[in-house]
Amino acid sequence: MAAHIYLLDTNILLAALLAPERLPPEVAASLSDSSNTVYFSSASIWEVAIKRSLKREDFDFSPEDIHQLALGTGFSELLVKGEDCYPLVDLPWHHRDPFDRMLIAQAQSLPAYLLTTDGLLSQYSELVIHLTLKS
């Protein structure tokens, strides 16, 4: 079986770290398979920080804890670099969320499969894998 490169959107990152039982079993297995590379974007930590600062009930954890937990799990951090922003100029406006748009640009530039709970993102690329989390 060939190794894969994955980039996790914020919802998948949080599920993988805090409630892995919500992930489809084959996805959980892929994320723990050491032959695969699993990235999380620094944009996701930024998103967690913003939502935490808004006192959202579904973000009752600190960005520091999520960041350290992701690194401790063996996921690799993908930093947002200036050149990551260049493709955003030409990216269609299927989606307006700036974090998701950055993740699309990063996934395309790696390239990596973007694992997401947002079905709208599939319009961007065959690299987008839409997942449904268990309740």
C-alpha positions in Angstrom: 0.0 0.0 0.0 1.3 3.4 -1.0 2.0 6.1 1.6 -0.2 9.1 1.6 0.1 12.8 2.7 -2.8 14.2 4.5 -3.7 17.7 5.7 -6.4 17.9 8.4 -8.9 20.7 8.5 -9.6 22.1 11.9 -12.7 19.9 12.6 -10.9 16.7 11.6 -7.8 17.8 13.7 -10.0 18.3 16.8 -11.8 15.0 16.3 -8.5 13.2 15.8 -7.0 14.6 19.0 -10.1 14.9 21.3 -12.6 12.3 20.0 -11.0 9.8 17.6 -14.0 7.5 18.0 -15.9 10.0 15.9 -13.7 9.4 12.9 -14.5 6.7 10.3 -12.3 3.6 11.3 -10.4 3.6 8.0 -9.5 7.3 8.5 -8.4 6.7 12.1 -6.2 3.8 10.9 -4.7 6.0 8.1 -3.9 8.8 10.6 -2.1 6.4 12.9 -0.2 4.6 10.1 3.4 5.6 10.3 3.9 5.3 6.6 1.6 8.2 6.0 2.5 11.9 6.7 -0.2 13.8 8.6 -0.1 17.6 8.6 -2.1 20.2 10.5 -1.8 23.8 9.5 -0.8 26.6 11.8 -3.9 28.3 10.3 -6.0 25.7 12.3 -4.3 26.7 15.5 -5.0 30.4 14.6 -8.7 29.4 14.0 -8.9 27.7 17.4 -7.5 30.7 19.1 -10.0 33.1 17.4 -12.9 30.9 18.2 -11.7 30.4 21.8 -11.4 34.2 22.2 -15.1 34.5 21.0 -16.0 32.2 24.0 -17.6 29.6 21.7 -18.9 26.7 23.8 -17.6 24.2 21.3 -14.0 25.6 21.7 -13.5 25.2 25.4 -9.8 24.3 25.0 -6.7 26.3 24.5 -4.9 26.7 21.3 -1.7 25.8 23.2 -3.1 22.5 24.3 -4.3 21.6 20.8 -0.9 22.6 19.3 1.1 20.5 21.8 -1.3 17.6 21.6 -1.1 17.6 17.8 2.7 17.6 17.9 2.8 15.0 20.6 0.5 12.7 18.5 3.1 12.8 15.8 1.3 15.1 13.4 3.6 17.6 11.5 2.9 21.3 11.6 2.6 23.0 8.3 3.4 26.7 8.7 1.6 29.3 6.7 4.2 31.0 4.5 3.8 34.1 2.4 4.0 32.0 -0.8 1.1 29.9 0.4 -1.0 33.0 0.0 -0.2 33.6 -3.7 -2.7 31.0 -5.1 -5.6 32.5 -3.1 -5.7 35.3 -5.7 -7.0 32.8 -8.4 -8.9 30.4 -6.1 -12.6 30.4 -7.1 -15.0 31.8 -4.4 -16.8 28.5 -3.8 -16.2 29.1 -0.1 -15.7 32.4 1.8 -14.0 31.0 5.0 -10.4 32.3 5.0 -9.1 29.4 7.0 -10.6 26.8 4.6 -9.3 28.7 1.6 -5.8 28.7 3.1 -6.1 25.0 3.7 -7.1 24.4 0.1 -4.1 26.4 -1.1 -1.8 24.5 1.2 -3.2 21.1 0.2 -2.8 21.9 -3.5 0.8 23.2 -3.1 2.1 20.1 -1.1 0.1 18.2 -2.7 -1.9 16.5 0.1 -5.3 15.0 0.6 -7.3 17.6 2.6 -9.6 15.7 5.1 -12.5 17.9 5.9 -16.1 17.9 7.2 -17.0 20.7 4.8 -18.7 19.3 1.7 -18.3 22.7 -0.1 -14.6 22.2 -0.3 -14.9 19.3 -2.7 -15.6 21.8 -5.5 -12.0 22.9 -5.4 -10.0 19.7 -6.0 -10.0 15.9 -6.2 -7.5 16.2 -3.3 -10.4 17.1 -1.0 -11.9 14.1 1.0 -15.2 15.0 2.6 -15.8 13.0 5.9 -18.8 12.7 8.1 -18.0 12.5 11.8 -20.0 10.2 14.1 -22.1 12.1 16.7 
